Amino acid sequence: MKSHKDLTVYKTSIDLVIDVYQSSGSFPDVEKFGLTSQIRRAAVSIPSNISEGAARNSKKDFIRFLYIALGSLAEMETQLEIAQRLEFIKRNTELEEKKIYIRRMILKLIKSLKD
């Protein structure tokens, strides 16, 4: 790996951030500093932790940051579910599939780093 930018999981997680920003743009104005901000920060945290972990000098650190990225993904999923239940957004199959794909890729990357 030359850079974190070479990782498909990084590229896909950046795409997810864009999707989340576009989806959350229709949230009510009163949520600007609430759910909108939270969901966007959680989404941004995913590729941020992948890149920070990749920049570390050890596999152990990289793995730790990948687990943090998984936590941010779970946080974002929870916030999306809340937004759906509040009827701020509709269920988005493409977004759902992207989240599953990213989770699988992070877990496979962790496994490959542990081997």
C-alpha positions in Angstrom: 0.0 0.0 0.0 1.5 3.3 -1.0 -1.1 5.5 0.7 -4.5 5.3 2.4 -5.8 6.9 -0.8 -5.1 3.6 -2.6 -7.5 1.7 -0.3 -10.9 1.0 -1.8 -12.4 1.1 1.7 -11.1 4.7 2.1 -12.5 5.8 -1.3 -15.9 4.2 -0.6 -16.1 5.7 2.8 -15.4 9.2 1.3 -18.4 8.4 -1.1 -20.4 7.5 2.0 -19.6 10.9 3.6 -20.9 12.7 0.4 -24.1 10.6 0.5 -24.7 11.4 4.2 -24.2 15.1 3.6 -26.7 15.0 0.8 -29.2 13.0 2.7 -28.9 15.1 5.9 -29.3 18.4 3.9 -33.0 18.0 4.0 -33.2 17.7 7.8 -35.2 20.4 9.7 -33.3 23.5 10.5 -33.7 22.9 14.2 -31.5 19.8 13.8 -28.6 21.8 12.3 -26.6 21.6 15.6 -28.2 18.3 16.7 -28.7 15.2 14.6 -27.4 16.8 11.4 -24.1 17.7 13.0 -23.8 14.3 14.8 -24.5 12.2 11.8 -22.1 14.2 9.6 -19.3 14.0 12.2 -19.7 10.3 12.6 -19.6 9.8 8.8 -16.4 12.0 8.4 -14.8 10.0 11.2 -14.8 6.8 9.2 -12.4 7.8 6.4 -10.5 10.1 8.8 -9.6 7.2 11.1 -8.7 4.9 8.2 -6.3 7.6 6.9 -4.9 8.3 10.4 -4.3 4.7 11.1 -2.6 4.1 7.8 -0.3 6.9 8.5 0.9 5.3 11.8 4.1 3.3 11.9 2.7 0.0 13.1 0.0 -2.5 12.2 -1.2 -2.5 15.8 -2.0 1.3 15.6 -3.6 0.9 12.1 -5.8 -1.9 13.5 -6.8 0.2 16.5 -7.9 3.1 14.2 -9.8 0.7 11.9 -11.8 -0.4 15.0 -12.5 3.2 15.8 -13.7 3.6 12.2 -16.0 0.6 12.8 -17.4 2.4 15.9 -18.0 5.5 13.9 -19.8 3.5 11.3 -22.0 2.0 13.9 -22.7 5.4 15.4 -23.7 6.8 12.0 -26.0 3.8 11.4 -27.8 4.5 14.7 -28.2 8.2 13.8 -29.5 7.3 10.3 -32.0 4.9 11.9 -33.2 7.7 14.2 -33.5 10.1 11.3 -35.6 7.5 9.4 -37.9 6.9 12.4 -38.3 10.7 12.8 -39.1 10.7 9.1 -36.4 13.2 8.2 -35.2 10.7 5.5 -36.5 7.6 3.8 -34.7 4.3 3.8 -32.0 4.3 1.2 -31.0 0.9 -0.2 -27.8 2.2 -1.9 -26.7 3.8 1.4 -27.5 0.6 3.3 -25.4 -1.5 0.9 -22.5 0.9 1.0 -22.5 0.7 4.9 -22.4 -3.1 4.7 -19.7 -3.1 2.1 -17.5 -0.7 4.2 -18.0 -2.8 7.3 -17.0 -5.9 5.5 -13.9 -4.2 3.9 -12.7 -2.8 7.3 -13.1 -6.2 8.9 -11.2 -7.9 6.1 -8.5 -5.3 6.3 -8.2 -5.9 10.0 -8.0 -9.7 9.4 -5.3 -9.2 6.8 -3.2 -7.0 9.1 -3.5 -9.5 11.9 -2.2 -12.4 9.7 
